[in-house]
Amino acid sequence: MGKGEPLPTPAVQPQAGESAIVLVSNGPGELSTWVRPIAQRLHRLMALRPQQPGAAVGMSLVLVPCPNGTGREHQAAAGWQLFERIIPARQFWSLLLRPGRYGPWPAQGVVVFLGGDQFWTVLLSARLGYRHITYAEWVARWPQWNDRIAAMGARAAGQLAPRWRSRCRVVGDLMADLPEAVRNDAPLPPGEWVALFPGSKRAKLRVGMPFLLETADRLASLRPGCRFLLPLAPTTNVGELIQYAGQTNPIARQYASGPPRLEGDQLLTPAGTRIQLLLENPCHGPLSQCSLALTTVGANTAELAALGLPMLVLLPTQYLHVMQAWDGLAGLLGRLPLLRGLFGVLLTAWRLRHRGFLSSPNIAAARLVVPERVGPITPEEIAAEAADWLASPGRLAGMRDDLRSLRGNPGAVSSLAEMVQALLPTPE
């Protein structure tokens, strides 16, 4: 807990028969694409606090430790007004040790895994004495400790041992529920729009901001009619974007673009390239109108795939010393002060050498659907490749069709929300 930061305001003493829904997640991508749609659907499906203060069921959000988290996810989620209490990731262990410090909690409820390490929800559901459901994107790791398993597809369901399969239901891809109607929302001015995704965490922004700003300058010179937008991640701000593009960032000194200045809701590079900032999140309407996205590796590749937005996925390996955001014990070891320099670089190099696909659509398809550019890549190379794609509408349409074919049928959000509702204990 940060110095001077107050504890979450405890709820009033729960009444007999009250229950709780506790959504558990980690990083900004999972929050915007899994947690928010599920929470909104549950509020439509049943009466829940805080939107209906007198309801018998309340909904909370618990964030868990994750190397891909920023530590500010709770601030972004608070603005949605969907949860009666939000526990930041840094307070997770305190919650496990002393739940009453963040309570009181109803005697019955459901814990729902929506991102992070699945074991954290096992611990939390056991500690609170609640039932437990896991949304399994690729694998359900602890089926014996789950009351229900909501599988994204047959791949996750098929990995379950026969004795656990009765607990599993294939609900589909939560990302498939991004509606086609968003294409008509917030129409962009005419032009050939390219979306820039430099990342949402410090390690990625240090590389992504200067890299993509120079790429935008070079692409604008190759295709003068090209226009750019940059969705602001809910866990960062405009000041940080400008800072990471400036001279205080040693990596930025290696690029020609230089720090942009803010003009209204746009960034203007020294070369004169204008980049429209999208401050609302999610911003599916404007994104769905873009021709191409240039993005770092991350959960946002699933969101872009669900929108059918063609993309180039970028990982410049010349900055391995700052790209150490791997998961699990190895990632934690790689960030220890005494090991960070050596172990972190060796770990990242090993992961890249023995990697499979890095982006969500390629992992889902088990084939190369979108290009992944991994290596000592340069803005000049990426700008040239982006220009080639933009000059080939047929190729872009083919990639868009491939991405749409991976989405599956909509309805996963409704199916999972119904499973959560059904798992809620009935009042005694």
DRENDO-1510 file (C-alpha; in Angstrom, 1 decimal, always signed):
<recs>
REC; n; res; u; v; w
REC; 1; MET; +0.0; +0.0; +0.0 .
REC; 2; GLY; +1.4; +3.4; -1.0 .
REC; 3; LYS; +2.3; +5.9; +1.7 .
REC; 4; GLY; -0.7; +7.9; +2.7 .
REC; 5; GLU; -3.1; +5.9; +0.5 .
REC; 6; PRO; -6.4; +5.1; +2.2 .
REC; 7; LEU; -7.8; +1.7; +2.3 .
REC; 8; PRO; -10.9; +1.0; +0.2 .
REC; 9; THR; -14.0; +2.2; +1.9 .
REC; 10; PRO; -15.5; -0.8; +3.7 .
REC; 11; ALA; -19.1; -1.8; +2.7 .
REC; 12; VAL; -21.8; -1.7; +5.2 .
REC; 13; GLN; -22.3; -4.8; +7.3 .
REC; 14; PRO; -23.8; -7.4; +4.9 .
REC; 15; GLN; -27.3; -8.6; +5.6 .
REC; 16; ALA; -28.4; -12.2; +5.7 .
REC; 17; GLY; -28.8; -13.7; +2.2 .
REC; 18; GLU; -26.5; -11.1; +0.6 .
REC; 19; SER; -23.8; -12.4; -1.8 .
REC; 20; ALA; -20.9; -11.0; -3.8 .
REC; 21; ILE; -19.4; -11.3; -7.3 .
REC; 22; VAL; -15.6; -10.8; -7.3 .
REC; 23; LEU; -14.0; -10.3; -10.7 .
REC; 24; VAL; -10.2; -10.9; -10.7 .
REC; 25; SER; -7.9; -9.6; -13.3 .
REC; 26; ASN; -4.5; -8.0; -13.9 .
REC; 27; GLY; -3.4; -5.8; -16.8 .
REC; 28; PRO; -5.0; -3.0; -18.8 .
REC; 29; GLY; -5.8; -5.1; -21.8 .
REC; 30; GLU; -7.8; -7.7; -19.8 .
REC; 31; LEU; -9.6; -4.9; -18.0 .
REC; 32; SER; -10.9; -3.2; -21.1 .
REC; 33; THR; -11.6; -6.3; -23.2 .
REC; 34; TRP; -12.8; -8.9; -20.6 .
REC; 35; VAL; -13.6; -7.3; -17.3 .
REC; 36; ARG; -15.5; -4.2; -18.4 .
REC; 37; PRO; -17.9; -6.1; -20.9 .
REC; 38; ILE; -18.6; -8.8; -18.3 .
REC; 39; ALA; -19.3; -6.3; -15.5 .
REC; 40; GLN; -21.6; -4.3; -17.8 .
REC; 41; ARG; -23.4; -7.4; -18.9 .
REC; 42; LEU; -23.9; -8.6; -15.3 .
REC; 43; HIS; -25.3; -5.2; -14.3 .
REC; 44; ARG; -27.8; -5.6; -17.1 .
REC; 45; LEU; -28.6; -9.1; -16.2 .
REC; 46; MET; -29.4; -8.6; -12.5 .
REC; 47; ALA; -29.6; -6.0; -9.8 .
REC; 48; LEU; -26.1; -5.3; -8.5 .
REC; 49; ARG; -24.5; -2.8; -6.2 .
REC; 50; PRO; -23.2; -0.1; -6.7 .
REC; 51; GLN; -25.5; +0.8; -9.6 .
REC; 52; GLN; -28.5; -0.4; -7.5 .
REC; 53; PRO; -27.6; +0.4; -3.9 .
REC; 54; GLY; -30.3; -1.7; -2.3 .
REC; 55; ALA; -29.5; -4.9; -4.3 .
REC; 56; ALA; -28.7; -8.1; -2.5 .
REC; 57; VAL; -25.6; -8.7; -4.6 .
REC; 58; GLY; -22.5; -6.5; -4.9 .
REC; 59; MET; -19.7; -6.6; -7.4 .
REC; 60; SER; -16.1; -6.0; -6.6 .
REC; 61; LEU; -12.8; -6.0; -8.6 .
REC; 62; VAL; -9.6; -7.5; -7.3 .
REC; 63; LEU; -6.4; -6.9; -9.2 .
REC; 64; VAL; -3.6; -9.4; -8.8 .
REC; 65; PRO; +0.2; -9.1; -9.0 .
REC; 66; CYS; +1.4; -9.3; -12.6 .
REC; 67; PRO; +4.7; -8.2; -14.3 .
REC; 68; ASN; +2.6; -6.8; -17.2 .
REC; 69; GLY; +0.5; -4.6; -14.9 .
REC; 70; THR; +1.2; -0.9; -14.4 .
REC; 71; GLY; -0.1; -0.5; -10.8 .
REC; 72; ARG; -2.7; +2.0; -11.9 .
REC; 73; GLU; -5.4; -0.3; -13.3 .
REC; 74; HIS; -7.5; +0.4; -10.2 .
REC; 75; GLN; -7.7; +4.1; -11.1 .
REC; 76; ALA; -8.9; +3.3; -14.6 .
REC; 77; ALA; -11.5; +0.9; -13.4 .
REC; 78; ALA; -12.8; +3.3; -10.8 .
REC; 79; GLY; -14.0; +5.6; -13.5 .
REC; 80; TRP; -16.4; +3.0; -14.8 .
REC; 81; GLN; -18.5; +3.0; -11.7 .
REC; 82; LEU; -19.2; -0.7; -12.0 .
REC; 83; PHE; -17.7; -1.9; -8.7 .
REC; 84; GLU; -18.5; -1.2; -5.1 .
REC; 85; ARG; -14.9; -1.8; -4.1 .
REC; 86; ILE; -11.7; -2.2; -6.0 .
REC; 87; ILE; -8.6; -3.7; -4.5 .
REC; 88; PRO; -5.3; -2.6; -6.2 .
REC; 89; ALA; -2.8; -5.3; -7.1 .
REC; 90; ARG; -0.2; -4.1; -4.5 .
REC; 91; GLN; -2.8; -4.9; -1.7 .
REC; 92; PHE; -3.6; -8.4; -2.9 .
REC; 93; TRP; -1.5; -10.2; -0.3 .
REC; 94; SER; -2.9; -8.0; +2.5 .
REC; 95; LEU; -6.4; -9.0; +1.2 .
REC; 96; LEU; -5.5; -12.7; +1.5 .
REC; 97; LEU; -4.1; -12.3; +5.0 .
REC; 98; ARG; -6.8; -10.0; +6.4 .
REC; 99; PRO; -10.0; -9.9; +4.1 .
REC; 100; GLY; -11.9; -8.1; +6.9 .
REC; 101; ARG; -9.6; -5.1; +6.4 .
REC; 102; TYR; -11.3; -4.6; +3.0 .
REC; 103; GLY; -14.7; -5.8; +4.0 .
REC; 104; PRO; -16.9; -6.9; +5.6 .
REC; 105; TRP; -17.6; -9.5; +2.9 .
REC; 106; PRO; -20.9; -11.5; +2.5 .
REC; 107; ALA; -20.7; -15.1; +3.6 .
REC; 108; GLN; -21.3; -16.4; +0.1 .
REC; 109; GLY; -20.3; -15.4; -3.4 .
REC; 110; VAL; -18.4; -16.2; -6.6 .
REC; 111; VAL; -14.8; -15.4; -7.6 .
REC; 112; VAL; -14.4; -15.1; -11.4 .
REC; 113; PHE; -10.9; -15.4; -13.1 .
REC; 114; LEU; -10.5; -12.9; -15.9 .
REC; 115; GLY; -6.8; -12.5; -16.2 .
REC; 116; GLY; -3.5; -12.9; -14.4 .
REC; 117; ASP; -2.3; -16.1; -12.7 .
REC; 118; GLN; -5.1; -18.6; -12.2 .
REC; 119; PHE; -3.7; -19.7; -8.9 .
REC; 120; TRP; -4.4; -16.3; -7.3 .
REC; 121; THR; -8.1; -16.8; -7.8 .
REC; 122; VAL; -7.8; -20.3; -6.3 .
REC; 123; LEU; -6.3; -18.8; -3.2 .
REC; 124; LEU; -8.8; -15.9; -3.0 .
REC; 125; SER; -11.9; -18.1; -3.5 .
REC; 126; ALA; -10.6; -20.5; -0.8 .
REC; 127; ARG; -9.9; -17.6; +1.6 .
REC; 128; LEU; -13.3; -16.0; +1.1 .
REC; 129; GLY; -15.1; -19.3; +1.1 .
REC; 130; TYR; -16.7; -18.5; -2.3 .
REC; 131; ARG; -17.4; -20.6; -5.4 .
REC; 132; HIS; -14.9; -20.2; -8.3 .
REC; 133; ILE; -15.2; -20.0; -12.0 .
REC; 134; THR; -12.3; -19.6; -14.5 .
REC; 135; TYR; -12.5; -18.2; -18.0 .
REC; 136; ALA; -9.9; -20.4; -19.7 .
REC; 137; GLU; -8.5; -18.8; -22.9 .
REC; 138; TRP; -6.0; -21.6; -23.6 .
REC; 139; VAL; -5.9; -23.9; -20.5 .
REC; 140; ALA; -7.6; -24.3; -17.2 .
REC; 141; ARG; -4.7; -25.0; -14.8 .
REC; 142; TRP; -6.6; -25.9; -11.6 .
REC; 143; PRO; -9.8; -27.6; -12.7 .
REC; 144; GLN; -10.1; -29.6; -9.4 .
REC; 145; TRP; -10.5; -26.3; -7.5 .
REC; 146; ASN; -13.1; -24.8; -9.9 .
REC; 147; ASP; -16.8; -25.1; -9.6 .
REC; 148; ARG; -17.2; -24.1; -13.3 .
REC; 149; ILE; -14.9; -23.6; -16.2 .
REC; 150; ALA; -15.8; -21.3; -19.1 .
REC; 151; ALA; -13.6; -22.3; -22.0 .
REC; 152; MET; -12.9; -20.0; -24.9 .
REC; 153; GLY; -12.9; -22.9; -27.4 .
REC; 154; ALA; -12.4; -26.6; -28.0 .
REC; 155; ARG; -8.6; -26.3; -27.4 .
REC; 156; ALA; -9.0; -25.3; -23.8 .
REC; 157; ALA; -11.9; -27.7; -23.2 .
REC; 158; GLY; -10.0; -30.6; -24.8 .
REC; 159; GLN; -7.1; -30.3; -22.4 .
REC; 160; LEU; -9.3; -31.1; -19.4 .
REC; 161; ALA; -9.1; -34.6; -17.9 .
REC; 162; PRO; -12.4; -36.5; -18.5 .
REC; 163; ARG; -13.4; -36.3; -14.9 .
REC; 164; TRP; -13.5; -32.5; -15.0 .
REC; 165; ARG; -15.2; -32.0; -18.3 .
REC; 166; SER; -18.7; -31.9; -16.8 .
REC; 167; ARG; -17.7; -28.6; -15.1 .
REC; 168; CYS; -16.7; -27.0; -18.4 .
REC; 169; ARG; -18.8; -25.1; -21.0 .
REC; 170; VAL; -17.4; -23.6; -24.2 .
REC; 171; VAL; -18.6; -20.0; -24.3 .
REC; 172; GLY; -16.5; -18.6; -27.1 .
REC; 173; ASP; -14.1; -15.7; -27.4 .
REC; 174; LEU; -15.0; -12.7; -25.3 .
REC; 175; MET; -13.5; -10.5; -27.9 .
REC; 176; ALA; -16.0; -11.7; -30.5 .
REC; 177; ASP; -18.6; -9.5; -28.8 .
REC; 178; LEU; -17.2; -6.3; -30.1 .
REC; 179; PRO; -20.2; -5.2; -32.1 .
REC; 180; GLU; -20.1; -4.4; -35.8 .
REC; 181; ALA; -22.1; -1.3; -35.0 .
REC; 182; VAL; -19.0; +0.5; -33.6 .
REC; 183; ARG; -17.9; +1.1; -37.2 .
REC; 184; ASN; -20.4; +3.9; -37.4 .
REC; 185; ASP; -19.5; +5.4; -34.0 .
REC; 186; ALA; -17.4; +8.6; -33.8 .
REC; 187; PRO; -16.7; +8.8; -37.5 .
REC; 188; LEU; -13.2; +9.9; -38.4 .
REC; 189; PRO; -12.5; +12.7; -41.0 .
REC; 190; PRO; -11.8; +11.3; -44.5 .
REC; 191; GLY; -8.3; +9.9; -44.9 .
REC; 192; GLU; -6.1; +6.9; -44.7 .
REC; 193; TRP; -5.8; +6.4; -40.9 .
REC; 194; VAL; -3.0; +4.4; -39.2 .
REC; 195; ALA; -3.3; +3.6; -35.5 .
REC; 196; LEU; -0.2; +3.7; -33.3 .
REC; 197; PHE; +0.1; +1.5; -30.2 .
REC; 198; PRO; +3.3; +2.2; -28.3 .
REC; 199; GLY; +2.3; +0.2; -25.2 .
REC; 200; SER; +0.8; +0.9; -21.8 .
REC; 201; LYS; +3.8; +0.1; -19.5 .
REC; 202; ARG; +7.0; +1.9; -18.8 .
REC; 203; ALA; +9.2; -0.7; -20.5 .
REC; 204; LYS; +7.2; -0.6; -23.7 .
REC; 205; LEU; +6.7; +3.1; -23.8 .
REC; 206; ARG; +10.4; +3.8; -23.5 .
REC; 207; VAL; +10.9; +1.9; -26.8 .
REC; 208; GLY; +7.5; +2.3; -28.4 .
REC; 209; MET; +7.1; +6.1; -28.3 .
REC; 210; PRO; +10.3; +7.2; -30.0 .
REC; 211; PHE; +10.2; +4.3; -32.4 .
REC; 212; LEU; +6.6; +4.9; -33.6 .
REC; 213; LEU; +7.0; +8.7; -33.8 .
REC; 214; GLU; +9.9; +8.4; -36.2 .
REC; 215; THR; +8.0; +5.6; -38.1 .
REC; 216; ALA; +5.0; +8.0; -38.4 .
REC; 217; ASP; +7.3; +10.8; -39.7 .
REC; 218; ARG; +8.8; +8.5; -42.3 .
REC; 219; LEU; +5.4; +7.0; -43.3 .
REC; 220; ALA; +4.0; +10.5; -43.7 .
REC; 221; SER; +6.8; +11.4; -46.1 .
REC; 222; LEU; +6.1; +8.2; -48.1 .
REC; 223; ARG; +2.3; +8.6; -48.2 .
REC; 224; PRO; +1.5; +12.4; -47.6 .
REC; 225; GLY; -2.2; +11.7; -47.3 .
REC; 226; CYS; -1.7; +9.3; -44.3 .
REC; 227; ARG; -3.2; +10.3; -41.0 .
REC; 228; PHE; -2.4; +9.0; -37.5 .
REC; 229; LEU; -4.2; +8.4; -34.3 .
REC; 230; LEU; -2.9; +7.1; -30.9 .
REC; 231; PRO; -5.3; +5.6; -28.3 .
REC; 232; LEU; -4.2; +6.7; -24.9 .
REC; 233; ALA; -4.0; +3.7; -22.6 .
REC; 234; PRO; -6.1; +4.2; -19.4 .
REC; 235; THR; -2.9; +3.5; -17.3 .
REC; 236; THR; -0.8; +6.4; -18.7 .
REC; 237; ASN; -1.3; +10.0; -19.7 .
REC; 238; VAL; -0.3; +12.5; -22.3 .
REC; 239; GLY; +2.6; +13.9; -20.2 .
REC; 240; GLU; +4.2; +10.5; -19.9 .
REC; 241; LEU; +3.9; +9.9; -23.7 .
REC; 242; ILE; +5.8; +13.2; -24.3 .
REC; 243; GLN; +8.3; +12.4; -21.6 .
REC; 244; TYR; +9.2; +9.0; -23.1 .
REC; 245; ALA; +9.7; +10.7; -26.5 .
REC; 246; GLY; +12.0; +13.3; -25.0 .
REC; 247; GLN; +15.7; +13.5; -24.2 .
REC; 248; THR; +15.3; +12.3; -20.6 .
REC; 249; ASN; +14.7; +8.9; -22.2 .
REC; 250; PRO; +18.1; +7.6; -23.4 .
REC; 251; ILE; +16.5; +5.4; -26.1 .
REC; 252; ALA; +14.8; +8.4; -27.6 .
REC; 253; ARG; +18.1; +10.0; -28.3 .
REC; 254; GLN; +18.8; +7.3; -30.9 .
REC; 255; TYR; +15.8; +8.4; -33.0 .
REC; 256; ALA; +15.4; +11.4; -35.3 .
REC; 257; SER; +11.9; +12.5; -34.6 .
REC; 258; GLY; +12.4; +14.3; -31.3 .
REC; 259; PRO; +9.8; +15.1; -28.6 .
REC; 260; PRO; +6.3; +16.2; -29.9 .
REC; 261; ARG; +4.4; +19.1; -28.5 .
REC; 262; LEU; +0.8; +19.0; -27.5 .
REC; 263; GLU; -1.7; +21.1; -29.6 .
REC; 264; GLY; -5.2; +20.6; -28.3 .
REC; 265; ASP; -5.9; +16.9; -28.6 .
REC; 266; GLN; -3.1; +16.2; -31.0 .
REC; 267; LEU; +0.7; +15.5; -30.8 .
REC; 268; LEU; +2.7; +17.5; -33.3 .
REC; 269; THR; +6.2; +16.1; -34.1 .
REC; 270; PRO; +9.1; +18.4; -35.0 .
REC; 271; ALA; +8.8; +17.2; -38.6 .
REC; 272; GLY; +5.2; +18.4; -38.7 .
REC; 273; THR; +3.4; +15.0; -38.4 .
REC; 274; ARG; +0.1; +15.3; -36.5 .
REC; 275; ILE; -1.1; +12.5; -34.4 .
REC; 276; GLN; -4.7; +12.5; -33.1 .
REC; 277; LEU; -5.0; +11.4; -29.5 .
REC; 278; LEU; -7.9; +9.2; -28.5 .
REC; 279; LEU; -8.6; +9.9; -24.8 .
REC; 280; GLU; -11.7; +7.8; -24.3 .
REC; 281; ASN; -11.3; +4.1; -23.6 .
REC; 282; PRO; -12.3; +1.8; -25.2 .
REC; 283; CYS; -12.2; +3.6; -28.6 .
REC; 284; HIS; -13.5; +0.8; -30.8 .
REC; 285; GLY; -15.4; +3.1; -33.2 .
REC; 286; PRO; -12.4; +5.1; -34.5 .
REC; 287; LEU; -10.1; +2.1; -34.5 .
REC; 288; SER; -12.5; +0.1; -36.6 .
REC; 289; GLN; -12.2; +2.8; -39.3 .
REC; 290; CYS; -8.4; +2.6; -39.6 .
REC; 291; SER; -6.6; +0.9; -42.4 .
REC; 292; LEU; -3.7; -0.4; -40.4 .
REC; 293; ALA; -2.3; -0.5; -36.9 .
REC; 294; LEU; +1.4; -0.5; -35.8 .
REC; 295; THR; +1.5; -2.1; -32.4 .
REC; 296; THR; +3.8; -3.5; -29.8 .
REC; 297; VAL; +3.2; -7.1; -28.5 .
REC; 298; GLY; +0.4; -7.2; -25.9 .
REC; 299; ALA; -3.2; -7.9; -25.1 .
REC; 300; ASN; -4.3; -5.1; -27.5 .
REC; 301; THR; -3.5; -7.4; -30.4 .
REC; 302; ALA; -6.6; -9.5; -29.4 .
REC; 303; GLU; -8.7; -6.3; -29.4 .
REC; 304; LEU; -7.4; -5.3; -32.8 .
REC; 305; ALA; -8.0; -8.7; -34.2 .
REC; 306; ALA; -11.6; -8.7; -32.9 .
REC; 307; LEU; -12.2; -5.4; -34.7 .
REC; 308; GLY; -10.7; -6.9; -37.9 .
REC; 309; LEU; -8.0; -4.3; -38.0 .
REC; 310; PRO; -4.9; -5.3; -40.0 .
REC; 311; MET; -1.7; -4.8; -38.0 .
REC; 312; LEU; +2.0; -5.1; -38.0 .
REC; 313; VAL; +3.3; -6.4; -34.6 .
REC; 314; LEU; +6.6; -4.9; -33.6 .
REC; 315; LEU; +9.3; -6.0; -31.2 .
REC; 316; PRO; +12.7; -4.3; -31.6 .
REC; 317; THR; +15.2; -6.6; -30.0 .
REC; 318; GLN; +18.0; -4.1; -29.8 .
REC; 319; TYR; +16.4; -3.0; -26.5 .
REC; 320; LEU; +16.3; -6.3; -24.7 .
REC; 321; HIS; +17.6; -4.7; -21.5 .
REC; 322; VAL; +14.3; -2.9; -21.1 .
REC; 323; MET; +11.9; -5.4; -22.6 .
REC; 324; GLN; +11.8; -7.8; -19.7 .
REC; 325; ALA; +8.1; -7.9; -19.1 .
REC; 326; TRP; +7.8; -11.7; -19.0 .
REC; 327; ASP; +5.4; -13.6; -16.8 .
REC; 328; GLY; +6.0; -16.0; -13.9 .
REC; 329; LEU; +9.0; -16.7; -11.7 .
REC; 330; ALA; +11.5; -16.1; -14.5 .
REC; 331; GLY; +10.1; -12.6; -15.1 .
REC; 332; LEU; +10.3; -11.8; -11.4 .
REC; 333; LEU; +13.9; -13.0; -11.2 .
REC; 334; GLY; +14.8; -11.0; -14.2 .
REC; 335; ARG; +13.7; -7.8; -12.4 .
REC; 336; LEU; +15.7; -8.3; -9.2 .
REC; 337; PRO; +18.3; -5.6; -8.9 .
REC; 338; LEU; +21.4; -7.9; -8.7 .
REC; 339; LEU; +20.2; -10.0; -11.6 .
REC; 340; ARG; +18.4; -7.5; -13.8 .
REC; 341; GLY; +21.2; -6.7; -16.1 .
REC; 342; LEU; +22.5; -10.2; -16.9 .
REC; 343; PHE; +19.6; -12.6; -16.2 .
REC; 344; GLY; +17.0; -10.3; -17.7 .
REC; 345; VAL; +18.8; -10.0; -21.1 .
REC; 346; LEU; +19.6; -13.7; -21.2 .
REC; 347; LEU; +16.0; -14.6; -20.3 .
REC; 348; THR; +14.6; -12.3; -23.0 .
REC; 349; ALA; +17.0; -13.6; -25.6 .
REC; 350; TRP; +16.2; -17.2; -24.8 .
REC; 351; ARG; +12.4; -16.5; -25.0 .
REC; 352; LEU; +12.8; -14.9; -28.4 .
REC; 353; ARG; +15.0; -17.7; -29.7 .
REC; 354; HIS; +12.6; -20.4; -28.6 .
REC; 355; ARG; +9.4; -18.4; -29.1 .
REC; 356; GLY; +6.3; -19.3; -30.9 .
REC; 357; PHE; +3.9; -16.7; -32.1 .
REC; 358; LEU; +3.7; -13.5; -30.0 .
REC; 359; SER; +0.5; -11.9; -31.0 .
REC; 360; SER; -3.0; -13.1; -30.0 .
REC; 361; PRO; -4.4; -13.7; -33.5 .
REC; 362; ASN; -1.4; -15.8; -34.6 .
REC; 363; ILE; -1.5; -17.8; -31.3 .
REC; 364; ALA; -5.2; -18.4; -31.8 .
REC; 365; ALA; -4.8; -19.5; -35.4 .
REC; 366; ALA; -1.5; -21.4; -34.9 .
REC; 367; ARG; -0.3; -19.8; -38.1 .
REC; 368; LEU; +1.0; -16.4; -39.3 .
REC; 369; VAL; -2.2; -14.2; -39.8 .
REC; 370; VAL; -0.5; -10.9; -39.0 .
REC; 371; PRO; +3.1; -10.0; -39.6 .
REC; 372; GLU; +5.4; -10.1; -36.5 .
REC; 373; ARG; +8.5; -8.1; -36.9 .
REC; 374; VAL; +11.0; -9.3; -34.3 .
REC; 375; GLY; +14.6; -8.3; -34.4 .
REC; 376; PRO; +16.8; -5.1; -34.7 .
REC; 377; ILE; +14.1; -3.4; -36.8 .
REC; 378; THR; +14.2; +0.3; -37.7 .
REC; 379; PRO; +11.5; +2.9; -38.2 .
REC; 380; GLU; +12.7; +3.2; -41.8 .
REC; 381; GLU; +12.0; -0.5; -42.5 .
REC; 382; ILE; +8.6; -0.5; -40.8 .
REC; 383; ALA; +7.5; +2.7; -42.5 .
REC; 384; ALA; +8.4; +1.2; -45.9 .
REC; 385; GLU; +6.5; -2.0; -45.1 .
REC; 386; ALA; +3.5; -0.1; -43.8 .
REC; 387; ALA; +3.5; +1.9; -47.0 .
REC; 388; ASP; +3.5; -1.3; -49.1 .
REC; 389; TRP; +0.5; -2.6; -47.2 .
REC; 390; LEU; -1.4; +0.6; -47.5 .
REC; 391; ALA; -0.7; +0.7; -51.3 .
REC; 392; SER; -2.2; -2.8; -51.6 .
REC; 393; PRO; -5.9; -2.7; -50.5 .
REC; 394; GLY; -6.4; -6.3; -51.6 .
REC; 395; ARG; -3.8; -7.6; -49.2 .
REC; 396; LEU; -5.2; -5.5; -46.4 .
REC; 397; ALA; -8.7; -6.9; -47.1 .
REC; 398; GLY; -7.3; -10.4; -47.1 .
REC; 399; MET; -5.7; -9.9; -43.6 .
REC; 400; ARG; -9.0; -8.3; -42.4 .
REC; 401; ASP; -11.0; -11.3; -43.6 .
REC; 402; ASP; -8.5; -13.7; -41.9 .
REC; 403; LEU; -8.9; -11.8; -38.6 .
REC; 404; ARG; -12.7; -11.8; -38.8 .
REC; 405; SER; -12.7; -15.6; -39.4 .
REC; 406; LEU; -10.9; -16.1; -36.1 .
REC; 407; ARG; -13.5; -14.2; -34.0 .
REC; 408; GLY; -16.2; -16.9; -33.9 .
REC; 409; ASN; -19.8; -16.1; -33.1 .
REC; 410; PRO; -20.7; -13.4; -30.6 .
REC; 411; GLY; -22.4; -14.3; -27.4 .
REC; 412; ALA; -19.5; -15.3; -25.1 .
REC; 413; VAL; -20.0; -12.3; -22.8 .
REC; 414; SER; -23.7; -13.2; -22.3 .
REC; 415; SER; -22.9; -16.9; -21.8 .
REC; 416; LEU; -20.2; -16.3; -19.2 .
REC; 417; ALA; -22.4; -13.8; -17.3 .
REC; 418; GLU; -25.2; -16.3; -17.2 .
REC; 419; MET; -22.7; -18.9; -15.8 .
REC; 420; VAL; -21.7; -16.5; -13.1 .
REC; 421; GLN; -25.3; -15.7; -12.2 .
REC; 422; ALA; -26.2; -19.4; -12.1 .
REC; 423; LEU; -23.2; -20.1; -9.8 .
REC; 424; LEU; -24.3; -17.5; -7.2 .
REC; 425; PRO; -25.5; -19.3; -4.1 .
REC; 426; THR; -29.2; -19.0; -3.5 .
REC; 427; PRO; -30.3; -17.3; -0.2 .
REC; 428; GLU; -30.9; -19.8; +2.5 .
</recs>
